[in-house]
Amino acid sequence: MSRKYKILSCLALILIFSLLRIHTFTLSHTNNDELIYVSLAKKIQSYGLTTFQGHYNLFYIDIEEEKYNGFLSISLSKEEKASLIRDFQGAEASKFSHHPPLLSILLAISHNLFKSDIPYALAKRTVNALEAKNQFYACIIPFTSSLLLALFTFVLGSMLFSFRLGILASLLIIFNPTDLLTAHKIWADDLVSLFGLLSIISYELSIRKYKLIYSLLAGVLSGLSIMSKMSGVIFILVVIVLHFIEARPKEKKYKIIFDKRLIVFLISVILTSMPWLYLFLKNQGGLKVLYWGFEPITNKVKSLPVGFLSLVYNRPWYIYFVSLIYQMPIFIFGYLGVLRAIIKKIDSEKIRELTFLSMWFLLVIFILTLRQDREERYLLIAMPALSILSAKFFLQFINRGRLIRILLLFFLALCFFWAATLGLDAVFTKSDLIPIIFLEY
C-alpha cells in the first residue's frame, strides 16, 4: 500500500469528521456542565494556582444574559451566590468543584490564544459564522479531542492489526452517535478518552520496544486522563490488564508483577494525578465522595435536576449493551469478538490483542453498570476497543464470498447513515443523551 494512498485516506477521515462536527462552532452551548467548565476556566485565568486555595467553585460567578446579543458572558461577581448558582438549575453549590481541572485549564489557555470580542462567551442561540468566533476558544477543545480520538483509534488499530482495519475502526468513532454528541458539547468525555487511549498506545510501545520512556509517558497520560475526568482512573486498570496479557508467558509471576515498566507507569501516574486527587479528597470529605456514582437517587434529588435524574437513574442495568447496538448495529461484530475471546474460540495469532481489547471493553462496562446513573457518554472510554473489535470481525466476514461482501458493505453504509442521523438529531435537539426510542419514549 503506497504512502500516497495512506495520506489520502487519513485526509479523507479528517474531512468526513469535520463535515459531521463543524456545527459545534455555531450551535448554542448552555448545558450545565458547559457553564461549569467555562466558569472554572474564568476563575483559573483570574486567580492562577491560588484558584485551588478556596476559589475552585462556582461562587462569585455571574452569567450576563442580556449584555451581549445572542451570547452568555461569564464574569466574576462580588456576590457569593451570584447568577450562576442562583438562576441556573443544576449548577453545583459545593465549596470545591468535583470537576477535574484539565479541561478548564485548556479552556483558559485557549481563551488567551483566541481572543474574542466577548469575554468567556457561550452562544445561547444558533449564531452565524462571524459571531461564532466568540466561542471558538471553547468549542475547539472538544472538537480537537474528538478528532484526535478518531485518529489515534486508527493508530492503535493499525498497530495491533492492519492499516485497513485501523481506517474502519476510526470511521466507527467518527460516525458514533455518542462521540457526535460529546464533540458538540464542552464536556471532558473526549478528552479523558483521548488521554486514556494515548496511554494505552504508549504502554504498548513500551512492551514492544522495552523502553521505559514509553512507560513513563503512559503514566503521565493516564494521570492527565484522571485530571480530565475521574473515570480516567479506569485506564490504570486497563493498562495493568494490557501488561499482564502482553507479558511473556515464560516469565515468572513475580517478574511480571515487579516489571520495571509497570512500576515506572504506576509511579508516573501517581506523581501526575496526586496533586489533584489530594485536593479533591481533602475538600470533598475523603474517600466517601467516591460513593457519589453509586448513591441511591433519593439522596441526590435536592442537588440535581429531578427530571433528568429520573431518566438516567431508572434505566435498566442492561441499557449499555442495548444502547450500543441501537446506536451502531455493526457493534454486533464486536460483541461476537468479545464472546469468542471469552470462550477461547479465536484461531488467530492475534489472540492476545483480541483478549486485551475484550477485557478493556468488559472492564469499563462492568464498572459503569454498577453506577446508578447511566449515560451514553460514559461509554466513550470503551469505544476505541469496541470499534477495533467490530472492525476486526467485520473484515473477517467480508472476505467470505462476493455476495456476502456486497450485503455487508450495504449493511455498513446503512449503519453509518443511521448512526449519523441519530447523533446529529441529538445534537440539533440539544439532548444530553441518546435515548432508545422503543424503551424510553
N, C-alpha and C positions, 0 to 999 in steps of 0.2 A: 504494500500500500504506500503510495507516494506521499511525500511530505506536503505537497500542494493540496492533495485531497484531504489530508488531516487538518490543515489550516482552514480550508473552506468549510469543512464540517463543523469546526469549532465556531467559526464566524456565523454559520447558519444557526447554531444553537443560541448564540447571543442575540441574533436578530429575532428569532421566534420568542425568546424570553422577553425582549424589550417590547415587542408588539402586544404581549399579554399583560404587561405590568406598567406600561407608560402612564396609565391613567392615575396612578397614585399621586403624581405631582399636581394634579388639578382637582382631585376629589377633596371633600371635607375630612377633617381629622379631629373629631371631638369626643372620641371614646374616652372613658375614664382613665384607662391605663396610658393612653397617649398624652393626656393632660398631665398625668403624674410624672411621666418620664421627662417631658419638656420642662415642667416646673422645677424638678430636681436639677435639670441642666442649668436653669437660670440661677439657682442657688449656688451650684458648683462654680459657675463663672463669677458670681459675685463674692463668694467667701473663700474660694480656693480650698485647700486642705482643711481649713477650720470649719468647713461645712459639716464635717463628721464629729464636731465637738458641740453638738446641740442644735445644728441648723438643718440636719438631713431629715426633713419632714415637709409637710405641706402647709404649715402655719405661715402666716405673713405673706401669702401669695394671692394676688389679685388677678382675676380674669376680666380684662376690659373688653366688653362685648360690643359696645356701640361706637367706640372711638375711631375704629378703622372699618370701612365698608367691606363687609364680607369676611372679616377676619377676627379671630380672638387674639388678644395680645396678653402675654404673661409678664407681670411685673411684681416687684416687691412692694409690700404694704406695711404701714405702721400698726395695723390692726392684726392681732393674733389670729382670730378666726375670720380671715378675710373671705372674699367671694368664692374662692375655690372650694373650701370646706363648707362654707355656708350655703352656697347655691347649687353645687353640682353633686347630685346624688351618687354615692358610691366612693367618693374621694376619701381615702383613709385619714383618720384623725389621730394616728398614733404619733408619739413623740420622736420615733425613729422609724423611717420607712423600711418595709421589708423588701423593697425592690433593690436588687443589687445595682451598683453604681456604673458599671461599664458603659451601658447604652447611654446614660445621661452624660457621662464624661465625653463620649464620642459626639453627642449632640452639641455639647458646649464647644468642643473643638471645631466642629463643622460650622456652627453659628459664627465663629470668629473668622473662618475661612471664606464662607459665602455670605458676605454682608447683605442684609435685606433692608428694605425701607421701613419695615415694621419689626420691632424687637421681639424675638421669640414668638413669632406669629404661627397660627394654625387656621386654616380656612374653615369657616362654618357653613359654607355652601360650595358648590362646584364653581371653580374660578377659571379664567382664561389663561392662556399660556404666558402672557405678560405678567399677570398677577401671581402666577404660580412660583415666581422667583422668591416670593416672600416666605414660602415654606419648603423651598428646595433643600435647605440645610438639614431639615428633619427627615424628609422623605428619602433622601439619597442613602441614608444609613441602612434601613431595612431593604431597600431596592438592591444595593450593592451586596449586602449579606446574602440575599436570596440568589443573586446571580452567581456569587462565589460558591454557594452551597451546591448549585446545579453543576458548576464546572468541576468542583472537586469530587463530586459523586462520579463524574466521568473519569477523573483521575484514578480514584480508588477502583472503579470497575475495570479500568484498563490495566491497572497494576495486578489485580487478582486474576483477571481472566483475559480479556481481549479488547482491542480498540472498538470494535463494533458493539460489543456488549456495553462498554462504557458510554457510548453515544446513546443507546436505547435507555439505559438507566438514567442518564441526565435528562432525557426527554420526559421520563416519568416524573421527575422532580419538577420540571418546567410546567407541565400540564396539571400537576397535582392540585386539586381544589384547595386543600389546606394551605399549601405554600402560596397559591394565588391570593388567598385571603390574608395571610400574615405579611406578605410582601407589600400589601396595600394598607397596612396598619403600622403605626410607630410602636411596634412591640419588640420584645427581645427574643422571640422564638427562633427566628432565622439566625440571629447572632449566636445564641447558645448552641444551636445545631451545627453551625459552621465551625466554631472553635472545637467542638467535640469531634467532628469529622476530621479536622486537621490534626488533632491529637492522635487519632487512630492511624492516619496515614503516616505520621511521624514515627509512631511506635512500630509500625510495620517496617519502615525503613531501618529502624534500629535493629530489628530482628534479622533482616536480610543482610545488612552491611556490618552488623555488630559494632556500631559506633555509638558511644554514649551521648554524643552531642544530640542525636535524634531523640534519645530517651529524655534528655533534659528539655528539649524543645516540646516534646509530647506532654511533659508535666506542666510546663508553662501554659501551653494551650488549653489543657484541661482546667488549670486554675482560672484562666480567662473565661472559660465556659461557665464556671461557677460564679465568676464576677458578673456574668451576663444575666444569669437566672439560676436559681437554686437547683433546678432539675439537672444542671450540669454535673452535679455530684454523681449522677448515674454513669457518666463517661469514665469515671475512675474504675468502676466495676467492669465496664465494657473492655477497657484496656487490660485489666487484670485477666479477664477471660481470654482475650487475644494472646496474652503472654503464655498462659498455661496450655492453650490449644496449639500454639506455634512452637512451643519448646520442644527440643529434640527428645524423642521417646526413650532414647537410651540413657539420657542423663538421670542421675539420682534425684529424688524428690527434693532433698534439702538444697541441692544446687539450683534447682528451678526456683524454689522459694526465695533463696538468697542471691539470686542473679543480680549482678551489678546494674543491668538495665532497668529492672523493676525497682530496685532501691533508689536509683537516681530519679526515676519517674516519680515515685511517691514523695521524695524529699522536695522536688521542684514544684509539685502540686501544692504541698503544704506551705512552702515559702511564698508562692504566688497568691494563694487564696486566704491564708491565715489572717492577715490584717483585716480583711473584710469580715470573715467568719467570726473573729474575736469581737469586733464592734457589733455585729449583728446579734450574736448570742448574748453579749453583755447588755445591750439595750432592749432586747426583746424578752428578757427574762429567762435566759438559759435554754437548755435543750427542749423544754416543754413547748417551745414555739414550733418545733418540728412536727408537733401533733396537729397543727393547723389543717393540713390537707386531709387528715383522716378524722377530723372532728365532726360530730353529728350536725346537721343543718340547723337544728333548734338553737344551737349555741352561737350561730352567726347571723341570724336574720336581722339583728339590730344593727349590724355593721355593714351589710352589703345589700344591693337591690334584691328584694324578695322574689320578684317575677323571674329574673334571670336565674337565681339560685334554685328556684323550684323546678326549673327545667334541667339544669346540669346536675343537680343532686338526686333527681328522681330517674335518671337514665339507668337502664339495667346494666348489670356487670359486663354483659357481652357486647355492649354498644360499640366498642372499638373494633371488634372483629367484623361486625356487620357494617359499620361505617366505612371501613377501608375498602371493602368490596363494592359498596354502594358508590363511593367516590370514583374508584378506578377498578372496574371489573377485571382488568388484567392482573391485579394483585392475587387473583386465584392461583396463578402460576407460582407466586412467591409462597403462598400457603402450602402448595404442593411441595415446594422445595424444603420448607421447614418440616413438614410431615415426613418426607423421605429421609431427612437428616436425623430425625428423632429415631426412626425405626431402622436406620442404617441401611437403607436400600439404594444408596448412591454408589454407582460403579464409576468412580472418577478419580483421577489423580489429584483433583482439587477438593478432596473430601474435607481437609482441614479448613480451607477457606469457606466452604459452604456451611460447615458446622459452626464456625465463628459467626457468620452472618445470621444464622438461625438463632444462636444464643443471644446475640445482640438484640434482635427483634423481640424474642420471648422475654428477655430480662426487662426491657422497657415496658412491654405490655403488662407483665405481671405486676410491676411496681405501680404503674398508672391505674390498673384495675383496682388496686387496694385503696386508692384515693376516693373520697366521697364525691368530689366534683369532677366531672368528666367532659372535657372539651377537646375538640379535634386538634387544636393547635399544639396540645401537649405531645401529640404523636410525632411531631416533626423530627424529634431527635432519633426516631427509629426509621424514618423514611429512606435514608440512603441505603440501609441494609435491606429493607423490603424491596426497594426499587432494583437493586443489583440482583437479588434472588429472583425476582419476577422476570427480569431481562434474561437471566441465565437459562431458566427453564422454558421461557417462551421461545428463545432461539433454538433450543434443543428440539422442540416440537415442530418448528417451522421448516426443518430440514427433512420431514418425513413424507415427501411427495409434493407434486405440483399443486394438486387440488387443496391439500391441507395448507400449503403456503398461501394460496390465494385467500382462503377462508380466514386464516389467522391475520393476514395483513388487513383485510376488511374489518375484522374484529378490532384490531389495533386502532384503525382510523376512527371507528365508532367510539372507542374508549377515549381517545383524545378529544373528540368533539363533545362527548358527554361531560368529561371532566372540566374542560374549558368553560362550557355552558354553566355547569353547576358552580364552579368557583367564581366566575365573573358575576353571576346572579347574586351570590352572597356579597360580593364587593359593592355592586351598584345599589343593592337594597340596604346597605350599611349594616349587615348582620355581623354578629360577633362570633358566630359558629355556623356550621353547616348541618342543619337538622335533617334527619331522614324523613322524607315525606310520609311514607306509609307507617312510621312509628310515632312521629312527633307532631303531626298536624291533624 
